[in-house]
Amino acid sequence: MNKTFVASGIVVSVGLAYASLFTIQYAFGAILLGIPLMVLGKKYSGIAGFLIGLVSSLTIYLLYPLSSVSELGGIVQQIIGIPSLALIVLFPLMYGLIGAVSALLFTGIREYLEPKAVLTPQEETGKQ
Amino acid sequence: MKIRWLVLLVIVLVMLSYLSTNFTTLNPRLGLWESAGQGNLTSGSVNIPGLSSPVNVTIDASGVAHIQASNMNDLMFAQGYYSASQRLFQMELEALLASGNLSKYIGASGVSSDQAMRLIGLPGNAWTLEQAYISDYPQYYGYLQSYSAGVNAYINTSSASNHLGFKLLGMQPFHWTVFYTLCWQQYMSWSLTTGAAEPLQSALIYNALGYQNATLLWPYYPYYTQNITMVPGDGTVLGHNLSQLGVSPNQFWAQNWYGQNATGVNTSLLKTMSPLIRGALANISDPFGMPGAHELGSPVGSNSWVVGGNYTKSRVPMMANDPHLPLTVPSIWIPMQLEAPGINVTGWDLAGIPGILIGHTSKTSWGLTTPEGNSANEYLETLHGNSYLYNGTWHSMAVQNYTLVGKSYSIYYTNNGPLISRNQNYGISLNWASKQPSFDLVAELGLDQSSNYSQMLQALQIWGSPPQNFAMATLHHVGYITAGFYPMIKEVVNNTAIDVIGSRSLLNGSNPAYEPIGNVPFNQLPQATNPARGYMFAPNQPTVGKNYMHPFVGGFWASGGRAQTIYHFLKGHQNTTIQDMMALQSNVSDYWALMFAPYLVNALHGMTMNQTETAAYNQLSSWNYTTYQNQVGITVYWYLTAEMYNMTFDKVYSSVNLSSVPTPFITTAIHLAQTNQSSVWFHGNFTTLVRQAFARETTLLGSKLGSVNNWTWGRVHLLEIASPTGIAALGIGPIPIWGGSHTVSVGTVPRALLIPEPYVSVGSSLRTIASPGTGQFYGVMPGGPSENILSYYFSNQLNMWINHEYYNMNDQKAVAVIRYE
């Protein structure tokens, strides 16, 4: 696949990652971000899915005063006993993980449905 | 990729997705973190559907919101919107509590509270009151609706569900209605009602210990309070008194007001009713209610005093008020100014209820304390099946059914009210004055719009429940009135009918002679204006003397320690200034310790002591009776009296199954030390008792705190300002704190042998000092307007409150201007 196509897939994935974070309360919204990443080969789609999921959800914290996030983390830590840093990164990790598996799955589906014979050497290389 | 890998990925994805549903609260955008973005109030405009014209909300440096609207309905709407923006979670939690619906949100753990609220009748009374507003005061019902509309306008914004409490409990805000406002009014009324449990507790004491001991431990008028009543003098009010009716105060108060002549209940029968009485006490106690609100010697009290222009340096009147309520974050109060044509008032409103309850206009000021006289009474009912006996005839009880968490419950009613306890053919009913429609909002807005003394009195004619001591100061007048519903019961003394207030025990519900015959007329309520001596005060001591024409048989007053301090301070401060008022409100001296400690020191004098005991004795004997955190003398005094009570009153109470009933005030011990040191309550020898208690306490304190120099009050006396959710992380404290149970600046603590003592949880929920004549208004509260723990305004006034400092409410810089349009 050509670079433009791959770049487009990544941009759309990032867009879907944020759209999902703003509209879907559950971390399985990250399934959406994996779909456009099918244009990447299976070697990169999983990594891309994880990074896009992790970074997009972590950057959401920038919407708030970081001192307030830290303070709130400390309060919730006292309530439920989980360290505040873990509380802050838990959802992004889960979101990234689901994004990664989703990307791998959709890449696999694409590969499964796409006859190998019609792949050009360049596409084969890109897939790897 | 092979198909089995795809299947495996699908399985992993499904598992991860399922697992992720547990982490939705941690979603950075839609989870609890959004609360982190709801910090502080900033200038800007907010589009709010429902306003007829724009409203300006100016936030000043102390966090007080100044709401300016062009008409009354917009003002109420904006107050509702602003209150919800600061306190929505608190308001809704309290509404659920008061309406008996807590279990719908928190499940089975809320059932006993819901049962109590419904049994007492809060939601039912609120519903009745709402119908009465619609028919009798439609204009004010419109204000209530505007307030609700404002709350709902906020609920309709995306911010509403972001309040941390909703996020943590996984709740969504529900639609607000006038009913919830009135439920909360009923809840506050119930919390400040005297007569709900006190006659039941005093009946238990009477049953267990007899008349002589009952009156020794809990005299009708507490010891040393006869000359410090709210209304100066012997009890004569507006020229009328008991003597004029043909009964002298001495004759009247020599009666056994627990006995059959007073209550219509056979004494032998009453003695068998203790289990029934205990059942009633358990059934009306709310596990989430104000701690100790309905007990003999309740810690829920307040201070207020007024000083006339003839006694101040400025020659104009002044007023001070600090209501003692459970201290919570957020506070039950929100500070604000309400301004529209016809109204300009500043003070504190109860979150969830429109108007300003304690505050001032440019010409008037007022404060509230609880008078501690019965506005509820309990009746012993004779029952058979679902019928009750009244006036010789059997009547069917009304019944109300309801369901909580899938289980059905029923409440039965006699003519007196709900049956709060039943044991076979006997039951106890609760006759609470608040079942009468009480249009307190009408009175409150009347005060908010007042510009002179007579307008304030006129407004208070409408005040119903709970009765309150209203302290008032205007440009030229000061005064008090105990306004509200006081049901009268006709008693006969020396063949003379006397309409009394309340009872000391259960009344006979089957005999019409003991039914309430109406409320005390407004012009016969305890009241006085511009006292000749220059000042009056009402910190829960007896409101009126023994010659009052409607004797408070059901008067369960505070010990009067704060009243003594206020009385002696004001007596010595002619030409009182604002600074004097502040100094008095900050006073942490224990008047009862001043009276009692010399007896203790005298008993210890000459005792053979070890090194620790000698050091402790030196601290006690040189103590100046103040209760600052660094004082050691108060610690020695406090644990010494706690040990004495443990060895005497607690022991006797425990032996007669009275452990759940409060032991007497310290003034009983002082009275006995003064009059009968060989009393059986002192095991026959006061000196021996004190020495034994002293040896015990020094051993206890030494083992826990080390050397005597470390026994500072701040190590054992700590303040906790709790969250209504009960989540410790959302509260403040523990903080070492000044004060004691009898100091003007109060730090109420139970007399327990624990180190540290149970945390102080009741105190001055706000402090205000007002002098309308000089335009000086000061205030402070232990917290701030916001319920957001991350907001500066969550606790912005706390340090000032702890340090006994004040905000000048007339001189605060604007820090944000928000326009509602």
Boltz contact constraints between the chains, C-beta under 6 A:
constraints:
  - contact:
      token1: [A, 21]
      token2: [B, 29]
      max_distance: 6.0
  - contact:
      token1: [A, 22]
      token2: [B, 29]
      max_distance: 6.0
  - contact:
      token1: [A, 25]
      token2: [B, 24]
      max_distance: 6.0
  - contact:
      token1: [A, 25]
      token2: [B, 27]
      max_distance: 6.0
  - contact:
      token1: [A, 25]
      token2: [B, 30]
      max_distance: 6.0
  - contact:
      token1: [A, 26]
      token2: [B, 20]
      max_distance: 6.0
  - contact:
      token1: [A, 26]
      token2: [B, 21]
      max_distance: 6.0
  - contact:
      token1: [A, 26]
      token2: [B, 24]
      max_distance: 6.0
  - contact:
      token1: [A, 27]
      token2: [B, 20]
      max_distance: 6.0
  - contact:
      token1: [A, 27]
      token2: [B, 23]
      max_distance: 6.0
  - contact:
      token1: [A, 28]
      token2: [B, 17]
      max_distance: 6.0
  - contact:
      token1: [A, 28]
      token2: [B, 20]
      max_distance: 6.0
  - contact:
      token1: [A, 57]
      token2: [B, 28]
      max_distance: 6.0
  - contact:
      token1: [A, 60]
      token2: [B, 28]
      max_distance: 6.0
  - contact:
      token1: [A, 60]
      token2: [B, 29]
      max_distance: 6.0
  - contact:
      token1: [A, 61]
      token2: [B, 28]
      max_distance: 6.0
  - contact:
      token1: [A, 64]
      token2: [B, 36]
      max_distance: 6.0
  - contact:
      token1: [A, 64]
      token2: [B, 37]
      max_distance: 6.0
  - contact:
      token1: [A, 68]
      token2: [B, 36]
      max_distance: 6.0
  - contact:
      token1: [A, 68]
      token2: [B, 39]
      max_distance: 6.0
  - contact:
      token1: [A, 68]
      token2: [B, 790]
      max_distance: 6.0
  - contact:
      token1: [A, 69]
      token2: [B, 36]
      max_distance: 6.0
  - contact:
      token1: [A, 71]
      token2: [B, 790]
      max_distance: 6.0
  - contact:
      token1: [A, 72]
      token2: [B, 36]
      max_distance: 6.0
  - contact:
      token1: [A, 72]
      token2: [B, 790]
      max_distance: 6.0
  - contact:
      token1: [A, 75]
      token2: [B, 729]
      max_distance: 6.0
  - contact:
      token1: [A, 78]
      token2: [B, 729]
      max_distance: 6.0
  - contact:
      token1: [A, 79]
      token2: [B, 727]
      max_distance: 6.0
  - contact:
      token1: [A, 79]
      token2: [B, 729]
      max_distance: 6.0
  - contact:
      token1: [A, 90]
      token2: [B, 23]
      max_distance: 6.0
  - contact:
      token1: [A, 90]
      token2: [B, 26]
      max_distance: 6.0
  - contact:
      token1: [A, 91]
      token2: [B, 23]
      max_distance: 6.0
  - contact:
      token1: [A, 91]
      token2: [B, 26]
      max_distance: 6.0
  - contact:
      token1: [A, 91]
      token2: [B, 27]
      max_distance: 6.0
  - contact:
      token1: [A, 94]
      token2: [B, 20]
      max_distance: 6.0
  - contact:
      token1: [A, 94]
      token2: [B, 23]
      max_distance: 6.0
  - contact:
      token1: [A, 98]
      token2: [B, 16]
      max_distance: 6.0
  - contact:
      token1: [A, 101]
      token2: [B, 9]
      max_distance: 6.0
  - contact:
      token1: [A, 101]
      token2: [B, 12]
      max_distance: 6.0
  - contact:
      token1: [A, 101]
      token2: [B, 13]
      max_distance: 6.0
  - contact:
      token1: [A, 104]
      token2: [B, 9]
      max_distance: 6.0
  - contact:
      token1: [A, 105]
      token2: [B, 9]
      max_distance: 6.0
  - contact:
      token1: [A, 108]
      token2: [B, 1]
      max_distance: 6.0
  - contact:
      token1: [A, 108]
      token2: [B, 6]
      max_distance: 6.0
  - contact:
      token1: [A, 111]
      token2: [B, 1]
      max_distance: 6.0
  - contact:
      token1: [A, 112]
      token2: [B, 1]
      max_distance: 6.0
